Amino acid sequence: MNSNLWQPSADIETLKKRGEIIRTIREFFYQRNVMEVETPSLSQASVTDIHLKSFTTEFVGPNYNEGLTLYLQTSPEYAMKRLLAAGSGAIFQICKAFRNEESGKHHNPEFSMLEWYRPGFDHFALMDEIDLLIQCILKCEPASRMTYQSAFENIFNINPLTASLAELKVLCCGQGFENIANDEKDKDTLLQLLFSMVVEPKIGQDKPCFIYDFPASQAALAKINTANPLVADRFELYYKNMELANGFNELTDGNEQLKRFEQDNIKRNDMRLVQVKPDHNLINALNHGMPQCAGVALGIDRLIMLALQKKHIKQVVSFAIERS
């Protein structure tokens, strides 16, 4: 065994600067009277998203002699929405999140996330606030904004909202992705492939860039746009080849959210993935009444990578997975 693995992944000076950045983030929200909250890392519910895999563990204790399966949370989203439904008002959280099978230049299985929710904001107002925070931390220019459709049309001359599966396969093959495209049956998988591999490197290079109006089929927990049902009130933020944030004008309809969870499980069944029981605590909270709000999750480690000009996530965390 390597005798140097006890040492931190990041140098101490970097960790000192990291602490200063996180303090600045907290001050940003304190000045705006946004309440800091903490929610559990362990939950009895997981996420149905086909692209996410949770870590699981077993709790054995009083009332649970047979064991209770618990999931390390991929995001604090569901619990924070329960707080919103209980009347918390504007809230933010800095916490650890956990995603299995994710490791690499921009990924560590355990990572730091900043998530916040603003009752009364729509996703455009939230983009304004994110932009202020990013400028504060990165000392960069204000972000640009572009619709998902425009991003595709500028590069591929195709409308991603109306393109057929066959058209997207031809496009993917033209980009050298035949091994993935030939047998793929899901349009969104091909759209995400084209976006991550071709669109992303061409946006947000000189200054951050918000992409908004994602396809309705990629709404996740966002509302469908009232003026254009082909798009969702969802956005993502990109800068220097990194996805920094993912945000929504939040869905508040519990029945619609349950339907989406069930649709995820149909996809999971088709892909031979394990079925995931929907989080009924979230559904019940939405049915009780969550205020209209916008919310966003932002990767703190990636933000610090950009702020300190580091090339790998392990250079900004105390102990990356191989040293944990």
Secondary structure as GFF3:
##gff-version 3
##sequence-region A 1 324
A	DSSP	alpha_helix	12	30	.	.	.	ID=ss1
A	DSSP	beta_strand	35	36	.	.	.	ID=ss2
A	DSSP	beta_strand	42	43	.	.	.	ID=ss3
A	DSSP	beta_strand	56	61	.	.	.	ID=ss4
A	DSSP	beta_strand	64	72	.	.	.	ID=ss5
A	DSSP	alpha_helix	77	85	.	.	.	ID=ss6
A	DSSP	beta_strand	91	98	.	.	.	ID=ss7
A	DSSP	beta_strand	110	119	.	.	.	ID=ss8
A	DSSP	alpha_helix	123	138	.	.	.	ID=ss9
A	DSSP	beta_strand	144	147	.	.	.	ID=ss10
A	DSSP	alpha_helix	148	156	.	.	.	ID=ss11
A	DSSP	alpha_helix	165	174	.	.	.	ID=ss12
A	DSSP	alpha_helix	178	181	.	.	.	ID=ss13
A	DSSP	alpha_helix	187	194	.	.	.	ID=ss14
A	DSSP	pi_helix	195	199	.	.	.	ID=ss15
A	DSSP	three_ten_helix	200	202	.	.	.	ID=ss16
A	DSSP	beta_strand	209	212	.	.	.	ID=ss17
A	DSSP	three_ten_helix	216	218	.	.	.	ID=ss18
A	DSSP	beta_strand	234	239	.	.	.	ID=ss19
A	DSSP	beta_strand	242	249	.	.	.	ID=ss20
A	DSSP	alpha_helix	254	270	.	.	.	ID=ss21
A	DSSP	alpha_helix	280	289	.	.	.	ID=ss22
A	DSSP	beta_strand	293	299	.	.	.	ID=ss23
A	DSSP	alpha_helix	300	308	.	.	.	ID=ss24
A	DSSP	three_ten_helix	313	315	.	.	.	ID=ss25
A	DSSP	three_ten_helix	321	323	.	.	.	ID=ss26
###
